[in-house]
Amino acid sequence: MIRSLAAPILLATCLSLSSEGAWASPLSSDTAHQATVATANRLATIEPAAQGFLNAAQVYPFAEGAIYHVITAPGRVTDIALQPGETLVAVASGDTVRWVIGDTTSGSGTEKRTHVLVKPFSTGLATNLVITTDRRSYHIALNSIPRTAMAALSWTYPQDALIALKRATAAAEAAAPVAAGIAVEQLHFNYVVSGDRPSWRPLRAFDDGRQTFIEFPATLGVGEAPPIFLLDTKGEAQLVNYRVKGRFYVVDRIFDVAELRLGTKNQQVVRISRVADGAPARRGS
């Protein structure tokens, strides 16, 4: 009986190649992943800089996902100060055996501040620290060297400053008058509001002889605001330029009839009509 050995030899060769590939791929993949992570960590690490010191405290600009390098030394406590008013949630370290880590607070009320204190047992140590609060997470790389240590570090918060500036600007705009330099005797309130009664229905309309002001309830800022159309003598509607200031629409002209329209299928329409001087400017139905 004759048996062919070609198939078994080919199969054995394929199995051998397949096995080598199966083992080689994870090793090369792990090496590539390690290099990728190492590069990302290196690029994300912010080092202490001479211009960043305020007296003995290093002040970093906070950035989400950044790693802050902190240099410590045995026999020295480094103070990591969080933002005033920020509440500490948890502190986790990669090495809790050779590092002393604790926390304390200073100040009171809105100025109460949490401090995370770190101290290594010896030189040549390296670990990481993750601090979570009610506002953000801090990622810190700790190293210990002989004698010299950073006394303290804290952060500035550019994003918080931008938000505060926007809020202050919005508050100033809300507090500002709708128009300046207008005498009460120059105002004309001879407008009638009629039509549907949506939540945004205007409270009243008036003009100063140059501009028309339409006052809305405070709920205008909650939902969708209606566009305004002017109606000509033929009843044809046309868009008009206007601006929103607080809860007022300011139209830079005087009109006879205008409509506020919102929606398509079940459209809500509110009409504003100017009546002759001396006529009662009653609210329409």
C-alpha positions as CSV (number, residue, x, y, z in Angstrom):
1,M,0.0,0.0,0.0
2,I,1.3,3.4,-1.0
3,R,0.6,6.4,1.3
4,S,1.3,10.0,0.3
5,L,3.3,12.1,2.7
6,A,2.8,15.4,0.9
7,A,-0.4,16.4,2.7
8,P,0.8,15.8,6.2
9,I,4.1,17.6,5.5
10,L,2.2,20.6,4.1
11,L,-0.2,20.6,7.0
12,A,2.6,20.5,9.5
13,T,4.3,23.4,7.7
14,C,1.1,25.4,7.8
15,L,0.6,24.6,11.5
16,S,4.1,25.7,12.3
17,L,3.8,29.0,10.4
18,S,0.4,29.6,11.9
19,S,1.7,29.0,15.4
20,E,4.7,31.3,14.9
21,G,2.4,34.0,13.6
22,A,0.0,33.6,16.5
23,W,2.7,34.0,19.1
24,A,4.6,36.7,17.2
25,S,1.7,39.0,16.7
26,P,0.8,39.7,20.3
27,L,4.4,40.4,21.2
28,S,4.9,42.9,18.5
29,S,1.5,44.4,19.2
30,D,2.3,44.8,22.9
31,T,5.6,46.6,22.1
32,A,3.8,49.0,19.8
33,H,1.1,49.7,22.4
34,Q,3.7,50.4,25.0
35,A,5.5,52.8,22.8
36,T,2.2,54.5,22.0
37,V,1.3,54.9,25.6
38,A,4.8,56.0,26.6
39,T,4.8,58.7,23.9
40,A,1.3,59.9,24.9
41,N,2.3,60.2,28.5
42,R,5.5,62.0,27.7
43,L,3.7,64.5,25.5
44,A,1.0,65.1,28.1
45,T,3.4,65.7,31.0
46,I,3.8,69.3,32.1
47,E,7.2,69.9,33.8
48,P,7.9,72.5,36.5
49,A,9.1,75.8,34.9
50,A,10.9,78.7,36.4
51,Q,8.3,81.2,35.1
52,G,5.6,79.1,36.7
53,F,6.7,79.7,40.3
54,L,4.9,82.1,42.6
55,N,7.4,82.4,45.4
56,A,8.0,78.7,46.3
57,A,4.8,77.4,44.7
58,Q,4.6,76.0,41.2
59,V,1.4,77.2,39.5
60,Y,0.2,75.1,36.6
61,P,-2.6,76.0,34.1
62,F,-5.1,73.2,34.4
63,A,-5.8,71.2,31.3
64,E,-8.0,68.1,31.1
65,G,-6.0,64.9,30.6
66,A,-2.6,66.5,31.4
67,I,-0.1,64.9,33.7
68,Y,1.7,67.2,36.2
69,H,5.2,66.3,37.2
70,V,5.8,66.8,40.9
71,I,9.3,66.5,42.4
72,T,9.6,65.4,46.1
73,A,12.3,64.5,48.6
74,P,12.5,62.4,51.7
75,G,11.9,64.4,54.9
76,R,10.0,67.0,52.9
77,V,6.2,67.4,52.6
78,T,4.9,68.7,49.2
79,D,1.6,70.5,49.4
80,I,-0.8,70.0,46.4
81,A,-3.5,72.7,46.8
82,L,-6.8,72.3,45.0
83,Q,-9.2,75.1,43.9
84,P,-10.9,77.0,46.7
85,G,-14.4,75.6,47.2
86,E,-13.5,72.3,45.5
87,T,-14.5,69.2,47.4
88,L,-12.2,66.2,47.5
89,V,-13.7,62.9,46.6
90,A,-10.8,60.4,46.5
91,V,-7.0,60.1,46.3
92,A,-5.4,57.0,44.7
93,S,-1.7,56.2,44.4
94,G,0.2,53.6,42.5
95,D,2.4,53.0,45.6
96,T,0.9,53.4,49.0
97,V,3.7,51.5,50.8
98,R,6.7,53.8,50.2
99,W,4.8,57.1,50.1
100,V,2.9,59.0,52.9
101,I,-0.2,60.6,51.4
102,G,-2.8,62.6,53.4
103,D,-5.1,65.6,53.1
104,T,-6.1,68.6,55.1
105,T,-8.0,71.9,54.6
106,S,-7.4,75.6,55.1
107,G,-9.8,78.5,55.2
108,S,-13.6,78.4,55.6
109,G,-16.8,79.0,53.7
110,T,-16.4,79.6,49.9
111,E,-12.6,80.0,50.5
112,K,-12.2,76.6,52.1
113,R,-9.4,74.8,50.3
114,T,-8.3,71.2,50.3
115,H,-4.5,70.3,50.4
116,V,-3.2,66.8,49.5
117,L,0.1,66.2,51.2
118,V,2.7,63.8,49.9
119,K,6.1,62.6,51.2
120,P,8.4,59.8,50.0
121,F,10.2,57.4,52.3
122,S,13.4,57.4,50.1
123,T,14.9,58.7,47.0
124,G,14.7,57.2,43.5
125,L,10.9,56.4,43.9
126,A,8.4,57.1,41.1
127,T,4.6,56.6,41.1
128,N,1.4,58.3,40.0
129,L,-1.4,60.0,41.9
130,V,-5.0,60.5,40.8
131,I,-7.0,63.1,42.7
132,T,-10.8,63.3,42.0
133,T,-13.0,66.1,43.2
134,D,-16.5,67.3,42.6
135,R,-15.2,69.5,39.7
136,R,-12.4,67.6,37.9
137,S,-9.7,64.9,38.0
138,Y,-6.0,65.6,38.5
139,H,-3.3,63.2,37.2
140,I,0.1,63.6,38.8
141,A,3.5,62.0,38.3
142,L,5.5,61.8,41.5
143,N,9.3,61.4,41.7
144,S,11.6,61.5,44.7
145,I,15.2,62.9,44.6
146,P,17.7,63.8,47.3
147,R,17.3,67.0,49.3
148,T,15.3,69.2,46.9
149,A,11.5,69.1,46.8
150,M,8.7,71.3,45.5
151,A,7.2,73.1,48.5
152,A,3.7,73.5,46.9
153,L,1.8,73.5,43.7
154,S,-1.6,74.7,42.6
155,W,-3.4,75.5,39.4
156,T,-5.0,78.3,37.5
157,Y,-8.3,77.4,35.7
158,P,-8.6,79.3,32.4
159,Q,-11.8,77.6,31.5
160,D,-13.5,78.6,34.7
161,A,-12.2,82.2,34.2
162,L,-13.8,82.2,30.7
163,I,-17.1,80.9,32.0
164,A,-17.1,83.6,34.8
165,L,-16.3,86.3,32.3
166,K,-19.2,85.1,30.1
167,R,-21.6,85.1,33.0
168,A,-20.5,88.6,34.1
169,T,-21.0,89.9,30.6
170,A,-24.4,88.3,30.3
171,A,-25.4,89.7,33.7
172,A,-24.2,93.2,32.7
173,E,-26.2,93.0,29.5
174,A,-29.3,91.8,31.3
175,A,-29.0,94.7,33.8
176,A,-28.4,97.3,31.1
177,P,-31.4,99.3,29.9
178,V,-33.1,98.3,26.7
179,A,-32.5,101.8,25.3
180,A,-30.7,104.9,26.8
181,G,-31.4,108.6,26.5
182,I,-35.2,108.2,26.0
183,A,-37.6,110.5,27.9
184,V,-40.8,108.9,29.1
185,E,-42.8,111.6,27.3
186,Q,-41.4,110.4,24.0
187,L,-42.8,106.9,24.4
188,H,-46.0,105.9,22.6
189,F,-48.0,103.0,23.9
190,N,-50.8,103.0,21.2
191,Y,-50.4,99.4,20.2
192,V,-52.9,96.5,20.4
193,V,-51.8,92.9,20.9
194,S,-54.3,90.3,19.6
195,G,-54.5,86.8,18.3
196,D,-53.4,83.5,19.9
197,R,-52.2,83.2,23.5
198,P,-49.0,81.2,23.5
199,S,-46.7,81.4,26.5
200,W,-44.5,83.9,24.7
201,R,-47.4,86.3,23.9
202,P,-46.0,89.9,24.2
203,L,-47.0,91.9,27.3
204,R,-47.1,95.2,25.3
205,A,-45.5,97.2,22.5
206,F,-44.4,100.8,22.4
207,D,-42.1,103.1,20.4
208,D,-40.1,106.3,20.9
209,G,-40.7,107.7,17.4
210,R,-37.7,105.9,16.0
211,Q,-37.7,102.4,17.3
212,T,-40.4,99.9,18.3
213,F,-40.0,97.8,21.5
214,I,-41.9,94.6,22.0
215,E,-41.9,93.4,25.6
216,F,-42.2,89.6,26.3
217,P,-42.7,87.6,29.5
218,A,-39.6,86.2,31.2
219,T,-40.5,82.8,29.7
220,L,-39.3,84.0,26.3
221,G,-35.8,82.7,27.1
222,V,-37.0,79.2,27.9
223,G,-38.5,78.1,24.7
224,E,-38.2,78.9,21.0
225,A,-38.6,82.6,20.1
226,P,-41.0,83.6,17.3
227,P,-39.7,85.6,14.3
228,I,-41.5,88.9,13.5
229,F,-43.0,89.8,10.2
230,L,-44.3,93.2,9.0
231,L,-47.5,93.3,7.1
232,D,-47.9,95.8,4.2
233,T,-51.2,97.4,3.1
234,K,-52.0,94.3,1.1
235,G,-51.5,92.0,4.0
236,E,-48.4,90.5,2.6
237,A,-45.7,89.6,5.2
238,Q,-42.1,90.4,5.0
239,L,-39.2,89.7,7.4
240,V,-37.7,92.7,9.2
241,N,-34.4,93.1,11.0
242,Y,-34.6,93.2,14.7
243,R,-32.5,92.3,17.7
244,V,-33.2,90.7,21.0
245,K,-32.2,92.6,24.2
246,G,-33.2,90.7,27.3
247,R,-36.9,90.0,26.9
248,F,-37.4,92.8,24.4
249,Y,-37.5,92.8,20.6
250,V,-36.1,96.0,19.3
251,V,-37.2,96.9,15.7
252,D,-35.3,99.9,14.2
253,R,-38.5,101.4,12.6
254,I,-42.1,102.2,13.3
255,F,-44.7,99.8,11.8
256,D,-48.4,99.7,11.6
257,V,-49.0,96.0,11.7
258,A,-46.7,93.1,12.6
259,E,-47.2,89.5,13.3
260,L,-45.2,87.0,15.4
261,R,-45.4,83.5,14.0
262,L,-44.2,80.3,15.3
263,G,-44.7,76.7,14.0
264,T,-45.7,75.4,10.6
265,K,-48.5,72.8,10.9
266,N,-50.3,74.4,13.9
267,Q,-48.9,77.8,13.6
268,Q,-49.3,80.3,16.5
269,V,-49.9,83.9,15.4
270,V,-49.9,87.0,17.5
271,R,-50.7,90.4,15.8
272,I,-49.4,93.8,17.0
273,S,-51.3,96.7,15.5
274,R,-50.6,100.4,16.0
275,V,-53.7,102.5,16.6
276,A,-54.2,106.2,16.2
277,D,-52.9,108.5,18.9
278,G,-55.6,109.1,21.4
279,A,-57.3,105.8,20.8
280,P,-57.3,103.4,23.8
281,A,-54.3,101.0,23.5
282,R,-56.2,98.1,25.0
283,R,-55.0,94.5,24.9
284,G,-56.6,92.6,22.1
285,S,-58.5,89.3,22.4
